[in-house]
Amino acid sequence: MQEFLDAVVEQFQEHWIKFLTAAGFMAVGWFFGKRKAKADWAKKEFFDRINVSLNTIHDGKLYIRTVIEKNCADVFLNAVAVDTINAAARNTSEQDAIIPLEKEDHWYYLNAVLNEVAEKFATGTLKRDMHLDVKVERYLICLTSECAGDMRTRKIRAMLVKKALLQKLPEEIPQFESPRHSTRWETLKQLAAQYQKDPHKFLEVEICV
């Protein structure tokens, strides 16, 4: 035991500067991380989170339901990709809620979200392969960060919308479960217009249930 303690002391004496430097970096990282967390909470901005929401209209009423919510790092799996989309998400506007990404990058980010959605509904896909009764619909995914209206929080939001609905939104404004959902209605109108003009900002997914 004494030999072990002597070895530890010897290592510390030889490398104390490295240990001290590492501890200093850890302390600085903790400090700035804590400060950023406080700032994000104050502004209610959580760009490190991605929310996948189903947007649908039934009997003249708009419904918004969360399907998946995760840390961006768990979806995009690359620190550079996460930093890029976090920065881009801060540059949306009231007139355009779609996250501005390079044209060639849209598919990679959207495909990462599609994989999460596909995993969520994998049971339906297997049932169809077994020739069991399933319902199949085609949906579109688009990455947004809404900042218009009375938004409680800002985060990356992947909109999941039935393709047929986005291609033909009703002309009349639907009823809302909450007054805040008027922002989502404006976003859906933006998405409908963008899908006609820039379909590369969307990715189609087939869902079986």
C-alpha positions as CSV (number, residue, x, y, z in Angstrom):
1,M,0.0,0.0,0.0
2,Q,2.8,2.4,0.9
3,E,4.5,1.7,-2.4
4,F,1.2,2.6,-4.2
5,L,1.0,5.9,-2.3
6,D,4.6,6.7,-3.0
7,A,4.0,6.1,-6.7
8,V,0.9,8.4,-6.7
9,V,2.9,11.1,-5.0
10,E,5.8,10.7,-7.4
11,Q,3.4,11.0,-10.4
12,F,1.8,14.1,-9.0
13,Q,5.2,15.7,-8.3
14,E,6.3,15.0,-11.8
15,H,3.1,16.1,-13.6
16,W,1.5,18.6,-11.2
17,I,1.5,21.3,-13.9
18,K,-0.5,19.0,-16.2
19,F,-3.0,18.1,-13.5
20,L,-3.4,21.8,-12.5
21,T,-3.9,22.8,-16.1
22,A,-6.5,20.1,-16.7
23,A,-8.4,21.2,-13.5
24,G,-8.3,24.8,-14.7
25,F,-9.8,23.9,-18.1
26,M,-12.5,21.9,-16.3
27,A,-13.3,24.8,-14.0
28,V,-13.4,27.3,-16.9
29,G,-15.7,25.0,-19.0
30,W,-18.0,24.5,-16.0
31,F,-18.2,28.3,-15.5
32,F,-19.0,29.2,-19.1
33,G,-21.4,26.2,-19.4
34,K,-23.3,27.4,-16.3
35,R,-23.4,30.9,-17.6
36,K,-24.7,29.8,-21.0
37,A,-27.4,27.7,-19.3
38,K,-28.6,30.6,-17.3
39,A,-28.7,32.9,-20.3
40,D,-30.6,30.3,-22.4
41,W,-33.1,29.8,-19.5
42,A,-33.6,33.6,-19.2
43,K,-34.3,33.9,-22.9
44,K,-36.2,30.5,-23.0
45,E,-33.9,29.4,-25.9
46,F,-33.1,25.7,-26.1
47,F,-31.4,25.3,-29.4
48,D,-29.6,22.1,-28.2
49,R,-33.0,20.4,-28.3
50,I,-35.0,19.1,-31.3
51,N,-38.7,18.6,-31.1
52,V,-40.5,16.5,-33.8
53,S,-44.2,17.5,-33.8
54,L,-47.1,16.1,-35.8
55,N,-49.2,18.9,-37.3
56,T,-52.7,18.0,-38.5
57,I,-56.1,19.4,-39.0
58,H,-59.3,17.4,-38.0
59,D,-62.8,18.8,-38.3
60,G,-61.5,22.3,-38.8
61,K,-59.2,22.3,-35.8
62,L,-55.4,22.4,-35.8
63,Y,-53.7,19.8,-33.6
64,I,-50.1,19.9,-32.6
65,R,-48.6,16.8,-30.9
66,T,-45.0,16.0,-29.9
67,V,-43.8,12.7,-31.4
68,I,-40.2,12.9,-30.4
69,E,-38.0,15.3,-28.4
70,K,-34.3,14.7,-27.9
71,N,-30.9,16.5,-27.6
72,C,-29.6,17.5,-31.0
73,A,-26.4,15.6,-30.3
74,D,-28.4,12.4,-30.0
75,V,-30.0,12.9,-33.4
76,F,-27.3,14.5,-35.6
77,L,-24.4,12.6,-33.9
78,N,-21.7,15.0,-34.9
79,A,-20.5,18.1,-32.9
80,V,-19.9,20.2,-36.0
81,A,-23.3,19.3,-37.4
82,V,-24.9,20.3,-34.1
83,D,-23.1,23.6,-33.8
84,T,-24.0,24.4,-37.5
85,I,-27.7,23.8,-37.1
86,N,-27.8,25.6,-33.7
87,A,-26.3,28.7,-35.2
88,A,-28.5,28.5,-38.3
89,A,-31.7,28.1,-36.1
90,R,-31.0,31.5,-34.6
91,N,-31.3,33.1,-38.0
92,T,-34.9,32.3,-38.8
93,S,-37.4,35.2,-39.1
94,E,-41.1,35.8,-38.6
95,Q,-41.5,35.6,-42.4
96,D,-39.5,32.4,-42.8
97,A,-39.3,29.9,-40.0
98,I,-37.4,27.3,-42.0
99,I,-33.8,26.9,-40.8
100,P,-31.4,28.3,-43.4
101,L,-28.9,25.6,-44.3
102,E,-26.7,25.1,-47.3
103,K,-28.7,23.4,-50.1
104,E,-26.5,20.3,-50.0
105,D,-26.8,20.0,-46.2
106,H,-30.6,19.8,-46.0
107,W,-30.8,16.1,-46.9
108,Y,-28.3,15.1,-44.2
109,Y,-30.0,16.9,-41.4
110,L,-33.5,15.8,-42.6
111,N,-32.4,12.2,-43.0
112,A,-31.2,12.1,-39.4
113,V,-34.6,13.2,-38.3
114,L,-36.3,10.7,-40.7
115,N,-34.3,7.9,-39.0
116,E,-35.7,8.9,-35.6
117,V,-39.2,8.9,-37.0
118,A,-38.8,5.6,-38.9
119,E,-37.5,4.0,-35.7
120,K,-40.5,5.3,-33.8
121,F,-42.9,3.6,-36.2
122,A,-40.8,0.6,-37.1
123,T,-43.5,-1.8,-35.8
124,G,-45.9,-0.7,-38.5
125,T,-43.3,-1.3,-41.2
126,L,-42.7,-4.8,-39.9
127,K,-46.4,-5.5,-39.8
128,R,-46.8,-4.5,-43.4
129,D,-43.9,-6.8,-44.4
130,M,-45.8,-9.6,-42.6
131,H,-48.9,-8.8,-44.7
132,L,-50.8,-7.6,-41.6
133,D,-53.4,-4.9,-41.8
134,V,-51.8,-1.4,-41.6
135,K,-52.6,2.1,-42.5
136,V,-49.9,3.9,-44.7
137,E,-49.5,7.6,-45.2
138,R,-46.8,9.8,-46.6
139,Y,-45.5,12.7,-44.6
140,L,-43.1,15.5,-45.1
141,I,-40.4,16.7,-42.6
142,C,-39.0,20.2,-42.5
143,L,-36.6,21.8,-40.0
144,T,-37.8,25.1,-38.5
145,S,-37.2,27.4,-35.6
146,E,-40.3,29.6,-35.0
147,C,-39.7,33.1,-33.6
148,A,-43.0,34.8,-34.5
149,G,-45.9,35.5,-32.1
150,D,-46.0,34.7,-28.4
151,M,-43.6,31.7,-28.5
152,R,-42.9,30.3,-25.0
153,T,-39.7,28.7,-26.0
154,R,-37.3,28.7,-29.0
155,K,-35.8,25.4,-30.2
156,I,-35.3,23.4,-33.3
157,R,-38.6,22.0,-34.4
158,A,-39.0,19.3,-37.1
159,M,-42.4,19.7,-38.6
160,L,-44.1,16.4,-39.5
161,V,-47.1,17.1,-41.8
162,K,-49.1,14.8,-44.0
163,K,-48.0,15.5,-47.6
164,A,-51.6,15.7,-48.9
165,L,-52.4,18.3,-46.2
166,L,-49.4,20.5,-47.0
167,Q,-50.1,20.4,-50.7
168,K,-53.7,21.6,-50.1
169,L,-54.1,23.6,-46.9
170,P,-57.6,24.7,-46.2
171,E,-58.3,28.3,-47.2
172,E,-60.1,29.1,-43.9
173,I,-58.2,29.6,-40.7
174,P,-58.7,26.5,-38.5
175,Q,-59.7,26.7,-34.9
176,F,-56.8,26.6,-32.4
177,E,-56.5,24.6,-29.2
178,S,-54.5,27.6,-27.9
179,P,-54.2,31.2,-29.2
180,R,-50.5,30.6,-29.5
181,H,-51.1,28.0,-32.2
182,S,-51.9,30.8,-34.6
183,T,-48.1,31.0,-35.0
184,R,-48.0,27.4,-36.2
185,W,-50.7,28.1,-38.7
186,E,-48.6,30.8,-40.2
187,T,-45.6,28.5,-40.2
188,L,-47.6,25.8,-42.1
189,K,-48.6,28.4,-44.7
190,Q,-44.9,29.2,-45.1
191,L,-44.1,25.6,-45.5
192,A,-46.7,25.0,-48.1
193,A,-45.4,27.9,-50.2
194,Q,-41.7,26.7,-49.7
195,Y,-42.5,23.1,-50.7
196,Q,-43.7,24.3,-54.1
197,K,-40.6,26.5,-54.6
198,D,-37.8,24.6,-52.7
199,P,-38.7,21.0,-52.2
200,H,-35.1,20.2,-51.2
201,K,-35.9,21.7,-47.8
202,F,-38.3,18.8,-47.2
203,L,-37.9,15.0,-46.9
204,E,-40.7,12.5,-47.5
205,V,-41.3,9.7,-45.1
206,E,-43.7,6.8,-45.4
207,I,-45.3,5.9,-42.0
208,C,-47.1,2.6,-41.3
209,V,-49.3,2.1,-38.3
